[in-house]
Amino acid sequence: MAITAAQVKELREMTGAGMMDAKKALVETDGDMDGAVDWLRTKGLAKAAKKSDRTAAEGLVAVVVEGNKGVAVEVNSETDFVGKNAEFQTMVAGIAKLAMNASDVASLLTSDMGGKTVQDVLTDKIATIGENMSVRRMATIEGTQVVSYVHNAAADDMGKIGVLVALSGDNESFGKQVAMHIAAVNPASLSADDLDPAVIDKERQIQIEIARESGKPEQVIEKMIEGRMKKYLSEVTLLGQSFVINPDLTVEAAAKEAGVDITGFVRLEVGEGIEKKEEDFAAEVAKAVQG
């Protein structure tokens, strides 16, 4: 019987198997869904389904720079142990290279990686390594020069935090310093112009309420708010922050001395924003051993 794309999609969602494996299972069982699930299980290809509901908040961020373009990709796993696994690291490095020519995560997952899609390679690794994994985020940046930095590196160009900095001029050593600053301080945006207006409005409202609690006249409160918002923006925007290498200068002033403009940056940190279930170390080891 003819196997439809809808059947293949349904089986993949049920088992986590790769597209070609799911199609083969349906062909082998004449389209019987339950039989196809059993077929995949006997081949060890449905293991991934058991892992799919686990939180993957560890892993690695990999960075790649080619010419005037850079990309950072976050690939998650369940435990930190996997991030140190050479097989996982090789996969992450390959995915990051492919990301140079992908527009977003969706297109990256369908990219060819040795005859399989990235998604299918990932599914295979879930089955063999025994943990849930996902390609969570990617970000690209371009500039006259792009400089990368990885914090807590587990291997070349991959670690817990990956940073890319785009410069208008050529000064790699300064770019590396700025990237280290970004890794440490985690600015919200390049400048006030790039900051989400909703974030600014929220902070302004908070400062207004704080100022009104003082009981001061409205005209005094307005001046207080102006000063506090200026201070807030200097603390959360990269160009306004005190440069960690030389706190007497803002990052913007330091860039001017270095003869470049900072035109953008990317900072990805493993597991950022993911709610993780706390486990003690013994439990984590036991889970890793059990698969």
Sequence and secondary structure as in RCSB ss.txt:
>XXXX:A:sequence
MAITAAQVKELREMTGAGMMDAKKALVETDGDMDGAVDWLRTKGLAKAAKKSDRTAAEGLVAVVVEGNKGVAVEV
NSETDFVGKNAEFQTMVAGIAKLAMNASDVASLLTSDMGGKTVQDVLTDKIATIGENMSVRRMATIEGTQVVSYV
HNAAADDMGKIGVLVALSGDNESFGKQVAMHIAAVNPASLSADDLDPAVIDKERQIQIEIARESGKPEQVIEKMI
EGRMKKYLSEVTLLGQSFVINPDLTVEAAAKEAGVDITGFVRLEVGEGIEKKEEDFAAEVAKAVQG
>XXXX:A:secstr
    HHHHHHHHHHH   HHHHHHHHHHTTT HHHHHHHHHHTT SHHHHHTTS   EEEEEEEEETTEEEEEEE
EESSHHHHT HHHHHHHHHHHHHHTT SSHHHHHTSEETTEEHHHHHHHHHHHH S  EEEEEEEEE SEEEEEE
EEEEETTEEEEEEEEEESS  HHHHHHHHHHHHHH  SBSSGGGS HHHHHHHHHHHHHHHHHTT  HHHHHHHH
HHHHHHHHHHHBTTTSEETTEEEEEHHHHHHHHT  EEEEEEEETTTT       HHHHHHHHHH 
